[in-house]
Amino acid sequence: MNLKLGLLVAAVAALVLGAAGFYVQNSIFNLKEELSKPWIEVVAPGVFELAEDQKTEKRELQTGDELENGMTIGVRKGALANIYFTDGSVARLDSGTRLVVEAGDFEEKTNKLNVRLNLLWGRVWSKVITVLTPESAWEVKTTNAVAVVRGTAFGVEYVEEGKSNIVGYENKVEVKLIDPATNKVMPAIAMVVEAKKVLEVRKEAIESTKAHFATGELRQAASAIATKVGQPIMEVKAVSEKVLNQDWVKRGIEADEKLNQKIRAKLEKAKDRKEAIMELRKEVKEEFRGKIQERQKALKAAVEKEKNELKEKRDNLENKVLETRQELKENLERATEELKTSEIQTVTSVTPIVKNLSIRPNQDLNLLVEGDSVVFRSFAQYADGSEKEVTLESNWKVMGGIGFMKSPGVFVGKLSDAVSELGAAPGAVIASWKDLKTGNIFEAASPIFKVELEIDLNFDPTRG
């Protein structure tokens, strides 16, 4: 095994060991039994928290994971999810939906609920069980409409660019239009979608509404917007059987009916609706607490099994690393001896014959981290015991993904992309020099040393 191959084998082994340890430590989810924020129920797997671009999957969500305000949820095709809010209300996310939970707060003492959902794409069915206070709000918005309610069940669909459908099922939904030019709500215009009614909002209809409103030629009503001569622009219509039979609508209605049955059962025993709702909240939390405890138990067993398997792999890899290091050491010693005993042509010169090349660092090579610089000097060693510095005449290179040569003899620690996530990597600095008198080329290597990732002292390992 040559020097380069030996270094690479040692580096790969170290990387695998580091990856094994990292995987074990990060396999344990931070599950909570107390649910103080909105939380997710994964009905069919394939639900993810999305990155800031609102498209890239950041991490897969599990039932019971709490949701922070501003979090974007992505539901893959074929997946389903429900978002439960601490007042007992629920938003049901259909397959292929992307949605931002802009706010999901509830103050139990004041009964103030503040839920704002931004539907980027897909379908969401809302079931609001709290009788909202004047300061409360439940909003679902798309690019061109905002549905605002104070206690109802309704659906919002946005699966075609520039087109929103609002389906009312219980009570009333107020729909405000969003100006596509400014992305702001048009405060002077609002429509009401009652139970078993539907409103289709199109970008073109909003543009027409703006134009006729600006000229004073607009006729408004709670259920319709038309031109002054009576030509309809937007109109609330009776919901069709075709819409009611869509899977996402049927799922929402069926789930709402089960929830309504629970509320009715609680009302029979409670003194008023407020007490019944409070009992319902407790029941929902207990159901999810049980699911979370089951998940914790299964996960703990899986992690324990994984630890045992990785321990066995770690032990095997450590033995291989030791063997590789020993082999590398022997190869370096053999190469050094061969250089010392190789025949060197005799030249007619007063200059002594070069026997060897050596390199020396200006500091201890232990505990190097990224960004550290080490100055290496190379020396041609002559047969008579004298030596000459040849640092600037030498060719320098780094073996292993540990850094680079900034200038002749000046090494700077920098882990390569392949190893940076794993924290550390071994390697060495190599120098070669050509004796212009004889044409012989000499090579020398530093001891194998390790460069570690610079630690961020402000890193909080509890952040998700």
N, C-alpha and C positions, 0 to 999 in steps of 0.2 A: 504494500500500500504506500503510495507516495504522499508527500506532505499535504498537498491540496486535498486529496481524497480523505485523508485522515481527519483534517479539520472539518470537512463537510459532514462526515459521519458523526463526529462528536457533537456538532451543532444541531443536527437533526434529532439526535437522541435527546439532547437537552430541551429542545422545543417540544417534543412529544410529552416529556415528563411535565413540563410547565403547563401544557394544555390540559393534561389530565387533572392536575390539581385545580386549575382555574375552573374547569367544568363542574367538578364536584362542588366547589364553593358557591357557584352561581346557579345550581340546580334547585335550590330551596327557595320557594316563593314566600313572600312575606304576606301570609294570610291573616286576616283579622276576623275575630268573632263578633266584635261590635261594629255595626255598620252605621256610620255617622254622616256619610255622604251618599250621593246617588251611586248605585252599584249595578253591575251587569249580570244578567242571566243568559248564558249561552244555551239556546234551545237546540240549535244544530251547529256543530263546530265549524270554525272558519271565521272567527270574529277577532279583529286586530285593532290595537291602537296605531294610528297613522302618524307619520313624521310631520314636520312643519309644512312640507309641500302638499299635505293632505291627500297624498296618493301612495307613498312608500310605506309598506308595512313595517312598523317599528317593533312590536312585540304582540304575541298572541294573548288574548284575554281569556280568563276562565271565570266560571260562575262565582260570584262573590267579590270580584275585583272592584274596588272603589274607583270612581271616576272624578277627576279634577275638572274644575271649570276651565274651559278652553281646549279640552281634549277632543281630538277628532277620532271618530269610530268608523271603521271600515268593515262591512259585512260582505264576505265573498259570495259568489253565485252558489246557491244551494244552502247557504248558512242562514240562520235566524237568530235574533237576539231581542231581549227585553231590557229596558233601562227602568229600574225602580227608583222612585224618589222617596225621601224619608217621610213624606206625608201619606204614602200609600198609593199615590198616582203612578202611572206607568206609561212609557212610550215603547211601542212595539216596532222594531226595525225589520223590514222585509229584506229578502235576498237581494244582494247587489247595491245596498244602500251605503252612502257615505254621509256622515252627519257630525256637526260640531256641537258639543254641549257647551254653549257659551256661558250659561248659568244654570245652576240646579240647586238652589238654596231654599231651606224651609226653617222658619222660626216657630217652634211649637208653642211658645208662650203667647205670641201675638197672632198665630195662625197665618203668618205672611209667607206666601209661596212665590218664589221668583224663578221661573223656568223659561229659558230662551234657547230654542233649538234652531240651528241653521242647517237646513236640508240641502246639501250640495248636490245630491243625486239619489234617486230611489224613492222609497215610500215609507212613511211613518204613521202609525195609528196611535193617537193620544187618548188616554182615559184619565180625566182629572176628577178625583173623588172629593177633594177639599172644596168647601164653599169658600171661594176666595174673597179676601178683604179688598177694599178699594185700592190699597197699596200693593196688592198682589198682581202677578202677571203670569200667564202661560202663553208663550208665543212660539209659533213654528213659521219660519220664513224660508222663502226660496229666493231666486234672483229677482223675481218680479212681484211677489205677494207676501203679506204677513197675515197669518191667521191668529187672532187674539181671542181668548175665551176666559170665562170666569167659573167654569165648572161644567164640563160636557165631555162627550166622546166624539171624535172626528178624525178624519184621515187627510193627509196631504201627500200628493203624488207629484214628483218632478222627474220624469224619465224621457222627456223630450225638450231640447234646448228652447228656452223662451216660453214654455207652456207649463202652467201649474193647475192642478185639479184639487179643489177642496171639497171633501165629502162630509156633510153633516150627518150625525146619527142621533145625538141626544142634545136637546136644548138648542142654543144658537151659537154661531161662530161669526165674529166680525172680521171681515177681510179688508185690509188696506192695500193699496197698490204701491208698488215701488217704481219710481221713475228710472228707466234703464239708462238714461243719460247721466244722472247724478248718483244713482244707487241709494237714493233717499226716499222715505215714505212721503206720499202725496197726501198731506193732512186733510185736505178739503174733500176728499172722495173716499167713501167707505161703503161696503155692501154687507148684507147680513145673510148668512146661509143657515137656514133652519133645519130641523131634523128631517131626514130623508130627502134632503135637497143637495144639489151639487152645483159648483161654480167653476167654469173653465176660464182661466186668465191667460191671455196670450199677449206677447210683446207688441204685436201689431195693434191689438185692441187698446192697449195703454197709450200708444202713440196717437191713435185716433181720439181717445178721451182727452189727452193733453191739448190737442189742436182745437177741439170744439169747446173745451173749457176756457181756453185763452181768448176765444172770440165771443164767449157768452152764449154759445149755441148748444149747450149741453143740458139735457134733462136728467135729473138724478132721482132715484128712489132706492129704498132699502134692498130691493131685489133686482133692480135693472138700471142700466145706464144707456141712454139713447141720445140721438141727435135731436135738435129742436123740432125737426119735422117728424120725429117718431121712428126713425130708423134705428133698430137696436144695435148696440155696440157690445155690451156684456149683459148676461142675464142669468139669474139663479133659476135652475130648472129642477124638476122632480128627478130624483135619482132613478136610473133605469135598473131593471133586473140584471142586465149584463154587468153593470158596475158592482151591484151587491153580490154577485156571484164570483167576482174576482177573488183569488185565493187570499190576498193580503187583507181585503175587506172582510171576508168571511171569518178569517182567523181573529181579526180584531173584534168583530161582533160576538163571536162565540166566547172569547176570553172575557169580554166585558159582561156578558150575561152570567158567567160563573161568578165574577166579582160582585155583580149586583145581587146575586143570590146570597152570597156571604154577608153583604151589607144588610139585606133584609133579615137574615137570621140573627145578626147582631142587634138590629133594631128591636126585635121582639123581646130581647133581654135587657137592652140598655134603656136608660131614661130619656135619651135624646140622640139625634144623629151624631153629634160631636163625640159622645161617649162611644157610640157604635164604631165610628171611624177610628178612634184611638185603639179600640180592641182589635180592629182589623189590622192596623199597623203592627201591633205586637205579634199577631199571628203570622203575618208575612215575614217579619224578621226572624221569628223562630224557625220557620220553614227553611229559610236560607242559612241560618246558623247551623242547622243539621247537615245541609249539603256541604257547607264549608268544612265542618268537622270530619265528614267522610272523606273529603278531598285531602285534608291534612293527613289523615291516617294512611291513605293509599300512597300519597307522595312521600311520606316518611319511610315507608317500606321500600319504595322504589329507589330512593336516594341511598338507603342503607345497602341495598343490593349493588347499586352502582359503585359505592365506595369500596366494597369488598373486591369487585372486579377490577377497579382501577388500581387498588393497592397491589394486586397480583401483577398487573401490567407494569406498574411503577417499579416493583422489585426486579422484574425481568429486564426492564430497560436500564435500571441502575447498574446491573451486572454487565450489560453490554457496553455501557459507557465506560466502566472501569477497564474492561478488556480493550476497548478502542484506545483509551488513553495510554495504556501500557504498550500497546502495539505502536502507537504514534511516537512514544518516547524512544522505543527501541529503534524505530526507523530513523529518527533524528540523530541518535547516537551513531548508527551505522553510516549515515550520510556524512556526518562530521568526520568519522574515522577514514572514510574513503577519500575525502578531500585532503586530509592530512597526509595520507600515504600515496596519493596519486603522483605519478611522475611529472616533474616540471622540467621543461627544456632549459638547458644551461645557456645563458646568454653572456656574451662578453661585455660586461658592464661593471662599473664600480658600485651600481645600485644593488643592494641585497635582493635575494630571490623572495617573492611573496609566497607564503605558505598557507595563509588562511585569511578569512574575513570575519569580523565580529561586529555586532551592533549592541549599543548600550542605551537604555532609556535614562532620562534625567530624573526619574522618580519611581517610586514603588508602583507596580502595576496592579496591585490589589485595590478593590473597591472603586473602580472607575465607573462613572455615570456619563450619560449622554451630555455632550458639550465640553467634557474635559479634554484638554490638550496634553499630549506627551511628546517631548522632543527626543528623537532617536539619533544617535551619531554612529556612523559606520567607520571602521578602522581596518586598513590593510596591515596585516601582521607579517613581518619578515622573518626569514630563517634565523637571523642573528639576534632576534628578540626585540628589535625595534618595531615601531609601527607608525603609520601615517593616516591622518584623518582623510576620508574620501566621501564624506556625507553628501556634498553637492554633486559629486561625480557618479553617485550610485543611483540605480533605478529602484524605486520604492513601490510596494503594493501591499494591500491588506487582504488577508484570507479570512473568510467568514463575514457575515453581514453585520459587522460591529462598528464600521466607521469608514473614513477616507483619509488620504494623505493630502493635506492642505498645500504643502510645499515639500521639497526634499527633506525628509527626516521629521516633518511635523505631522503627527497623527491627531485627528479629531474624532472623538467618539460619537457615533450616530447609528442607531439600530435601523436596519432595513425594514421595509414594509412587511416582509415575510415573517419577521420575528418581533416587531415592536409591540404587538398586542400581548406578547407572552412575557415581557418583562426583562429578559436578559439573553445574551448569546456569547459563546466563546469564539476566540479567533487568535490571530497572530499577525505581526508585521514582518514582511520579508524584504530583504535588500539584496541586490545583485550588483557586482562591479567587475569591469573588464580591465585586466592589466594590459595596458597598451604596449608594454615591452615584450610580453610573451604571447599575447592574444588569449590568455586563459581567462575564464569567467569564474568568479567566486560568488557564492550565495550564502546568506546567513539568515536565521530566523530568530525572532524574539521568543521568550517563553510564552506558552499559551496563557492568555488572560481573558477575563470576562468584562463586558460592558453591560451595565444595568440601565433600565429605563429610569429617567429622572422622576422622582415621586412628587405628585401634586399634593402638598400638605393641606390644601383646601378641599380635597375630594371628600364628598360625603357618601359612604357606601350604602346608606339607607335610602338614597334617592332612587326612584324607579326609572 
